Amino acid sequence: MTGKIDLDHLRQWIGRTEEASDIVTAQLVKGLRATLFMEIGAPKPGDAAPFTVHWCLAQPVYPMSQLGPDGHPTRGGFLPPVPLPRRMWAGGELEFFEPLRVGDEAVRTSRIADVTMKTGSTGPLCFVSVEHVIATPRGTAIRERQDIVYREMTTPQPQAAAKPAAAPPPAQHSVSHMADPVLLFRYSALTFNGHRIHYDRDYVTKVEGYPGLIFHGPMQAAFLVEFAAKLRGTAPKRFGYRGVLPLFEGSEFSINADETEAGMELWTANAAGQPTMKGSAVW
């Protein structure tokens, strides 16, 4: 059990900024296209990258000695030192202005926007909102808000048999793929993500108590954005998303969309049809 959280101390991180830059390479674009089940092609300078390629760029790099037991960097620095052991990407919002392109130097400017506390069924939850602006020499390409949630490490419990889910209504548009460990490894590699829940089965089952490797939240969001763009022929102006259930390896998952008056409702779902991430897109 974690001791009392000093929210006033953590909120001192609000307003902190950092900047990082990276180059969109053809090899990165090929790897991300392959991982998102897109046509790989032979990208050349000036070609548009997948819409969420920025999640692969300028990722923080720390020495092994500065990693925590879950594979994330130890707390402090730019992000506040939240004393809760589990960290997850809860959701966020994206605004797209222009695609990033092969050869672009992309500069990401990040700012801690808010730190708040809530109480959930598993105990205290700390939410950290981070705002990002990704720009190229042509101007702003993407504005983004990421919501990160920290929570207690509850004692692993035996996994009870899941209750059968009610048959969901069919989506207007849907595609299915296999939630394969190689898929999770590829996305971890592309994003330099050391979080062990995505590739270390012993850790995720014996320490964190989950039944298997867990899909990356941003990868699910990336599938939804690309699906929306394929259906409409262009990226949405705004895309908001939130995780609702973990998505585990080892079975089929689906990417789904329904047209609405406002735009499009999208969701990923597990093999039982239960939504695992929901998103809304407007053009």
C-alpha positions in Angstrom: 0.0 0.0 0.0 1.3 3.4 -1.0 1.4 6.1 1.7 -0.5 9.4 1.5 0.0 11.2 -1.8 1.1 14.8 -1.5 -1.0 16.2 -4.4 0.1 19.8 -3.7 3.7 18.7 -4.2 2.9 16.8 -7.5 0.9 19.8 -8.8 4.1 21.8 -8.7 5.0 20.0 -11.9 2.1 21.8 -13.7 3.5 24.1 -16.3 6.8 22.3 -16.7 7.9 22.0 -20.3 10.4 20.1 -22.4 11.4 20.0 -26.1 12.7 17.1 -28.2 13.2 16.6 -31.9 13.6 13.7 -34.3 13.6 12.8 -38.0 10.9 10.9 -39.8 12.8 8.2 -41.7 11.7 6.0 -44.5 12.6 2.9 -42.4 10.4 4.1 -39.5 7.5 4.7 -41.8 7.9 1.2 -43.3 8.0 -0.4 -39.9 4.9 1.4 -38.6 3.0 0.7 -41.8 3.8 -3.0 -41.5 2.8 -3.0 -37.8 -0.5 -1.3 -38.5 -1.4 -3.7 -41.3 -1.0 -1.0 -43.9 0.5 -1.3 -47.4 4.3 -1.0 -46.7 5.4 0.4 -50.1 8.7 2.1 -50.6 8.4 5.5 -48.8 10.5 8.3 -50.2 11.2 11.8 -49.1 8.0 13.8 -49.0 5.7 10.8 -48.6 3.1 11.1 -45.8 3.8 8.9 -42.8 1.1 7.2 -40.8 -0.9 9.8 -38.8 0.4 8.7 -35.4 4.0 8.3 -36.3 4.8 11.1 -33.8 4.4 8.5 -31.0 7.5 6.8 -32.4 9.6 10.0 -32.5 12.1 11.4 -29.9 11.2 8.9 -27.2 13.1 9.4 -23.9 16.2 7.3 -23.6 17.5 6.4 -20.1 20.4 4.1 -19.1 19.4 0.7 -17.8 20.3 1.7 -14.3 17.5 4.3 -14.3 14.7 2.0 -15.2 12.1 0.9 -12.6 10.9 -2.7 -12.1 8.2 -2.3 -14.6 10.6 -1.2 -17.4 9.5 2.5 -17.2 12.1 5.1 -16.2 12.2 5.8 -12.5 9.9 8.6 -11.4 10.8 12.3 -11.4 12.2 14.6 -14.1 9.7 16.0 -16.6 6.7 13.8 -15.3 5.9 14.2 -11.6 7.1 11.5 -9.2 3.7 9.9 -8.6 4.2 7.2 -5.9 1.8 4.7 -7.4 3.4 1.8 -9.2 1.1 1.0 -12.1 1.2 3.5 -15.0 -1.2 3.3 -18.0 -2.1 5.4 -21.0 -5.8 6.2 -20.2 -6.7 8.2 -23.3 -6.4 11.6 -24.9 -7.2 13.8 -27.8 -5.5 14.5 -31.1 -5.9 17.4 -33.5 -4.4 16.9 -37.0 -3.3 19.8 -39.1 -0.9 18.3 -41.6 0.7 14.8 -42.0 4.3 14.3 -41.0 6.4 13.3 -44.0 9.5 11.3 -44.7 12.5 13.6 -44.2 10.7 16.0 -41.8 12.5 17.1 -38.7 9.7 17.1 -36.1 10.0 19.1 -32.9 7.7 18.2 -30.0 7.1 20.7 -27.3 5.5 19.2 -24.2 3.8 20.7 -21.1 2.4 19.3 -17.9 -1.2 20.6 -18.0 -2.8 19.1 -14.9 -2.4 16.6 -12.0 -5.5 15.4 -10.3 -6.6 12.6 -7.9 -9.6 10.4 -8.0 -10.7 7.2 -6.1 -11.6 4.1 -8.1 -12.5 0.5 -7.2 -8.8 -0.4 -6.8 -7.9 2.6 -4.6 -6.4 6.0 -5.4 -5.9 7.1 -9.0 -3.6 9.9 -10.1 -4.2 11.4 -13.5 -1.4 13.5 -15.3 -2.4 15.4 -18.4 0.3 16.3 -20.8 -0.1 18.6 -23.8 2.1 18.3 -26.9 2.6 20.3 -30.0 4.4 18.6 -32.9 5.7 21.0 -35.5 7.8 20.8 -38.7 9.4 23.7 -40.7 6.0 24.0 -42.4 4.2 24.8 -39.1 2.1 22.9 -36.5 1.3 19.3 -37.6 -0.4 17.9 -34.5 -1.7 19.1 -31.2 -2.3 16.5 -28.5 -3.4 15.8 -25.0 -2.3 12.6 -23.3 -3.9 11.4 -20.1 -1.7 9.1 -18.0 -3.1 7.3 -15.0 -1.2 5.9 -12.0 -2.7 3.4 -9.6 -1.9 0.9 -6.8 -0.3 -2.5 -7.5 -3.2 -4.7 -6.3 -2.4 -8.3 -5.2 -2.8 -10.6 -8.2 -5.9 -12.7 -7.9 -6.7 -15.9 -9.8 -8.4 -15.0 -13.0 -12.1 -16.0 -12.9 -13.7 -17.2 -16.1 -15.1 -14.3 -18.0 -18.9 -14.1 -18.3 -20.1 -14.4 -21.9 -20.6 -10.9 -23.3 -24.0 -10.1 -24.9 -23.7 -10.1 -28.7 -23.0 -6.5 -29.7 -24.8 -4.9 -32.6 -22.8 -5.2 -35.8 -20.6 -2.2 -36.7 -21.2 -0.5 -40.0 -17.4 -1.0 -40.8 -15.2 -3.6 -39.2 -11.9 -5.4 -39.8 -10.3 -8.1 -37.6 -6.7 -9.1 -36.9 -4.9 -11.4 -34.5 -3.5 -10.0 -31.2 -0.1 -11.6 -31.7 2.9 -11.2 -29.3 5.1 -10.3 -32.3 2.7 -7.4 -33.1 3.1 -6.1 -29.5 6.9 -6.5 -29.7 7.1 -4.6 -33.0 5.1 -1.7 -31.5 7.2 -1.6 -28.4 10.3 -1.5 -30.5 9.0 1.3 -32.8 8.2 3.4 -29.8 11.2 2.4 -27.6 8.7 1.4 -24.9 10.2 -0.7 -22.2 7.0 -1.3 -20.3 7.1 -5.0 -19.4 3.4 -5.6 -19.6 3.7 -5.6 -23.4 6.4 -8.3 -23.8 7.3 -10.0 -20.5 4.6 -12.7 -19.8 6.1 -13.8 -16.5 6.1 -10.2 -15.2 2.6 -9.3 -16.4 1.0 -12.5 -15.1 2.9 -13.2 -11.9 3.6 -9.6 -10.7 0.7 -7.5 -12.2 -1.8 -10.4 -12.2 -3.1 -10.1 -15.7 -3.9 -13.1 -17.8 -1.5 -12.2 -20.6 0.4 -9.6 -22.5 -1.4 -6.3 -22.8 -2.0 -4.3 -26.0 -0.5 -0.8 -26.1 -3.2 1.9 -25.7 -1.6 4.1 -28.4 -1.4 1.2 -30.8 -5.2 0.7 -30.5 -5.7 4.5 -31.0 -3.4 4.3 -34.0 -5.5 1.6 -35.5 -8.7 3.6 -35.0 -7.2 6.8 -36.5 -6.0 4.9 -39.6 -9.3 3.1 -40.0 -11.2 6.4 -39.8 -8.8 8.0 -42.4 -9.2 5.1 -44.7 -13.0 5.2 -44.6 -13.2 9.0 -45.1 -10.1 9.5 -47.3 -8.4 11.9 -44.9 -7.5 12.1 -41.2 -10.1 13.6 -38.9 -9.6 17.1 -37.7 -10.1 15.9 -34.1 -9.9 12.5 -32.5 -10.6 11.7 -28.8 -10.2 8.3 -27.3 -10.2 6.5 -24.0 -9.4 3.0 -22.8 -12.3 1.0 -21.3 -10.9 -2.5 -20.9 -7.4 -4.1 -21.3 -6.9 -5.9 -24.6 -4.9 -9.1 -24.3 -2.7 -11.1 -26.7 -3.7 -14.5 -28.1 -7.1 -14.0 -29.8 -8.7 -12.0 -32.6 -9.5 -8.4 -32.1 -11.5 -6.0 -34.3 -11.4 -2.4 -35.4 -14.9 -0.9 -35.8 -16.6 2.2 -36.9 -20.1 3.7 -37.1 -21.0 6.8 -39.1 -22.8 9.5 -37.0 -24.2 13.0 -37.7 -21.1 14.5 -36.0 -18.5 12.3 -37.6 -17.7 8.7 -36.6 -17.7 6.6 -33.5 -14.9 4.0 -33.4 -13.8 1.2 -31.1 -11.5 -1.7 -30.8 -13.0 -4.9 -29.4 -11.8 -8.2 -28.0 -12.8 -11.6 -29.4 -16.0 -11.5 -27.2 -17.0 -8.2 -28.9 -16.4 -6.1 -25.8 -15.0 -2.6 -26.6 -11.5 -2.1 -25.2 -10.9 1.4 -26.5 -13.5 3.9 -27.7 -12.9 6.9 -29.9 -14.8 9.7 -31.6 -13.7 11.4 -34.8 -14.9 14.7 -36.4 -13.9 16.2 -39.8 
